Amino acid sequence: MADAEQGAAAGDPAEVESVLGYEQARDELIEVVRSLEAGGTTLEESLALWERGEELAKVCRHWLEGARARLDAALAEPSGNA
């Protein structure tokens, strides 16, 4: 993991978002889940993966909430085509 990503991972989702886009966070989260499901890691490694997964899930949730807010705002605007 890059130093910038590692440092941002300790912050709030908005800080991590500036480093990770939704797709990148989602893809990394998928890899974290696969690693955890595959097993073969020590307890410490598993805990680190779990913590990273939690951070990535927060980033994804933040992006999705932002998208939902933008969609809601767009739908609430009066249509000029009426």
C-alpha positions as CSV (number, residue, x, y, z in Angstrom):
1,M,0.0,0.0,0.0
2,A,1.4,3.5,-0.9
3,D,2.4,5.8,2.0
4,A,-0.3,8.3,1.0
5,E,-3.0,5.7,1.1
6,Q,-1.7,4.3,4.4
7,G,-1.7,7.7,6.0
8,A,-5.1,8.6,4.6
9,A,-6.5,5.3,5.8
10,A,-6.2,6.4,9.4
11,G,-8.3,9.5,8.7
12,D,-12.0,10.1,8.0
13,P,-13.6,8.7,4.8
14,A,-13.4,12.2,3.1
15,E,-9.6,12.2,3.5
16,V,-9.3,8.6,2.3
17,E,-11.7,9.5,-0.6
18,S,-9.3,12.1,-1.8
19,V,-6.8,9.3,-2.4
20,L,-9.2,6.5,-3.3
21,G,-12.0,6.6,-5.8
22,Y,-15.1,4.5,-5.3
23,E,-14.0,1.8,-7.8
24,Q,-10.5,1.6,-6.4
25,A,-11.8,1.3,-2.8
26,R,-14.4,-1.3,-3.9
27,D,-11.8,-3.4,-5.8
28,E,-9.4,-3.3,-2.8
29,L,-12.2,-4.3,-0.5
30,I,-13.0,-7.3,-2.7
31,E,-9.3,-8.4,-2.4
32,V,-9.4,-7.9,1.3
33,V,-12.5,-10.1,1.6
34,R,-10.9,-12.8,-0.6
35,S,-7.8,-12.8,1.5
36,L,-9.8,-13.2,4.7
37,E,-12.0,-15.9,3.2
38,A,-8.9,-17.8,1.9
39,G,-7.4,-18.0,5.4
40,G,-3.8,-18.9,5.9
41,T,-3.0,-15.6,7.6
42,T,-1.9,-15.0,11.2
43,L,-4.3,-13.4,13.7
44,E,-2.5,-10.1,13.4
45,E,-2.6,-10.2,9.6
46,S,-6.3,-11.1,9.7
47,L,-7.0,-8.2,12.1
48,A,-5.1,-5.8,9.9
49,L,-7.0,-6.9,6.8
50,W,-10.3,-6.6,8.7
51,E,-9.4,-3.0,9.8
52,R,-8.5,-2.1,6.2
53,G,-11.7,-3.6,5.0
54,E,-13.7,-1.5,7.5
55,E,-11.9,1.7,6.2
56,L,-12.6,0.7,2.6
57,A,-16.2,0.0,3.4
58,K,-16.5,3.5,4.9
59,V,-15.0,5.1,1.8
60,C,-17.4,3.2,-0.4
61,R,-20.4,4.2,1.8
62,H,-19.2,7.8,1.7
63,W,-19.1,7.8,-2.1
64,L,-22.5,6.1,-2.4
65,E,-24.1,8.5,0.1
66,G,-22.7,11.4,-1.9
67,A,-24.0,10.0,-5.2
68,R,-27.4,9.5,-3.6
69,A,-27.5,13.1,-2.4
70,R,-26.6,14.3,-5.9
71,L,-29.3,12.1,-7.4
72,D,-31.9,13.3,-4.9
73,A,-30.9,16.9,-5.5
74,A,-31.2,16.4,-9.3
75,L,-34.6,14.7,-9.0
76,A,-35.9,17.5,-6.7
77,E,-35.0,20.2,-9.2
78,P,-38.0,21.4,-11.2
79,S,-37.9,20.2,-14.8
80,G,-37.6,22.8,-17.5
81,N,-39.1,20.4,-20.0
82,A,-42.7,20.5,-18.6
